[in-house]
């Protein structure tokens, strides 16, 4: 710097800024923590914080100025990382709010479905049972054979109503999952599937109930989607637990092309997984099968 005039550390794009700062300091003003960029001697730019002050004589007149440049590259990187994390957090909060809305909406839809199924199914059968019982009472003395026939019909209707209620209960939460655990529940799903399902791995021990439920419904929904859309010949499923996480994978050899954005089923599974602090990944290239991979904290 010795012997060089002007403002050699200011790049051309910052020349006017540097001249303005210089004039402010020479006029008696101090500058503190002014962030900008300056040139290194090798010609590269570096982020700096400028602190500058006038130099005065004993009479208070400004004779010159002194300037300190502090390299703030690391600080700027930290600030950028903070901004990135904040943006990520805001996006996460927005997605959480959207997920919560979808879960509430799905809950309302499911309640209406249950109400409709109960009204159209078991409730109507129970009404028919009640009617048959009353009719049989009126025939006990005058037509015993008819009364027996009505009671037999009521028994059949009652059996059908009970079966429908069991099916509804199984859709809400499978009893085998509660009683026997995830392995038995996955084996049941595999037995019921219309295409061969290979169970590669499932932990023998019990997992936390919400995690078992999420794993069960992810596998159930995946097998349903494979049967409907994938045109696959085989499916493989795996549930593994390691390092505090449970990983659920379902893959098929079908046509691929699954898109979570266009299907409420996959979106609902993602909401279920994300509600537990996990994540769902769908890899489905056209013509190369589909793999669902969920990771949930255990």
Residue pairs with C-beta under 8 A, 6 or more apart in sequence:
1 8
1 9
7 15
7 18
7 19
7 22
8 39
9 18
9 38
9 39
9 69
10 17
10 18
10 38
10 39
11 37
11 38
11 39
11 45
14 36
14 37
14 38
17 36
21 31
21 34
21 50
21 52
22 65
24 31
25 31
25 52
25 53
25 54
25 65
25 67
26 54
26 62
26 64
26 65
27 54
27 62
28 54
28 62
29 54
30 52
30 53
30 54
31 50
31 51
31 52
31 53
32 51
33 49
33 50
33 51
34 49
34 50
34 51
34 52
35 47
35 48
35 49
35 50
35 72
36 47
36 48
36 50
37 45
37 46
37 47
37 48
38 45
38 46
38 48
38 69
39 45
39 46
40 46
46 71
46 73
47 71
47 72
47 73
47 75
47 76
48 69
48 70
48 71
48 72
49 69
49 70
49 72
49 75
50 67
50 68
50 69
50 70
51 67
51 68
51 70
52 65
52 66
52 67
52 68
53 65
53 66
54 62
54 64
54 65
55 62
55 63
55 64
55 65
55 66
56 62
56 63
57 63
95 274
96 274
99 270
99 271
99 274
99 275
102 267
102 268
102 271
103 271
103 275
106 264
106 268
106 271
114 168
114 172
117 164
117 168
118 168
121 161
121 164
122 161
122 162
122 164
122 165
122 168
125 157
125 158
125 160
125 161
125 164
126 157
126 158
126 161
128 154
128 157
129 154
129 157
129 158
129 161
132 150
132 151
132 153
132 154
132 157
133 150
133 151
133 154
135 150
136 146
136 147
136 148
136 150
136 151
136 154
137 147
139 146
139 147
139 150
140 147
169 175
173 213
174 185
174 188
174 216
176 184
176 185
176 188
177 184
177 185
177 212
177 213
177 216
181 205
181 206
181 212
182 202
182 203
182 206
182 207
182 212
182 215
182 216
182 239
183 202
183 203
183 204
185 212
185 216
186 199
186 202
186 215
186 216
186 219
186 237
186 239
187 199
189 197
189 216
189 219
189 220
189 223
190 197
190 199
190 223
190 237
193 223
193 226
193 227
193 235
194 227
195 226
195 227
195 232
195 233
195 234
195 235
196 233
196 234
196 235
197 223
197 234
197 235
197 236
197 237
198 234
198 235
198 236
198 237
199 237
199 238
200 236
200 237
200 238
201 238
201 239
201 240
202 238
202 239
203 239
203 240
203 241
206 212
207 215
207 241
207 246
207 298
208 298
210 276
211 246
211 276
211 296
211 298
214 248
214 272
214 273
214 276
214 278
214 294
214 296
215 239
215 246
215 248
215 294
215 296
217 269
217 272
218 248
218 250
218 269
218 272
218 273
218 280
218 292
218 294
219 237
219 239
219 248
219 250
221 265
221 266
221 268
221 269
222 235
222 237
222 250
222 292
223 235
223 237
223 250
224 265
225 258
225 263
225 265
225 266
225 290
226 232
226 235
226 250
226 252
226 254
226 290
229 254
229 255
229 258
230 252
230 254
230 255
230 256
230 258
230 289
230 290
231 254
231 255
232 252
232 253
232 254
232 255
232 289
233 253
233 254
234 252
234 253
235 250
235 251
235 252
236 249
236 250
236 251
236 252
237 248
237 249
237 250
237 251
238 247
238 248
238 249
239 246
239 247
239 248
239 249
240 246
240 247
241 247
241 298
244 297
244 298
245 278
245 295
245 296
245 297
245 298
246 295
246 296
246 297
246 298
247 293
247 294
247 295
248 292
248 293
248 294
248 295
248 296
249 291
249 292
249 293
249 294
250 291
250 292
251 289
251 290
251 291
251 292
252 289
252 290
252 291
253 289
254 289
254 290
255 286
255 287
255 289
256 284
256 285
256 286
256 287
256 288
256 289
256 290
257 284
257 285
257 286
257 287
257 290
258 266
258 282
258 284
258 290
259 266
259 282
259 284
260 266
260 267
260 270
260 280
260 282
261 267
266 280
266 282
266 292
269 280
269 292
269 294
270 280
273 279
273 280
273 294
273 296
274 280
276 296
276 297
277 296
277 297
278 294
278 295
278 296
278 297
279 294
279 295
280 292
280 293
280 294
281 292
281 293
281 294
282 290
282 291
282 292
282 293
283 290
283 291
283 293
284 290
284 291
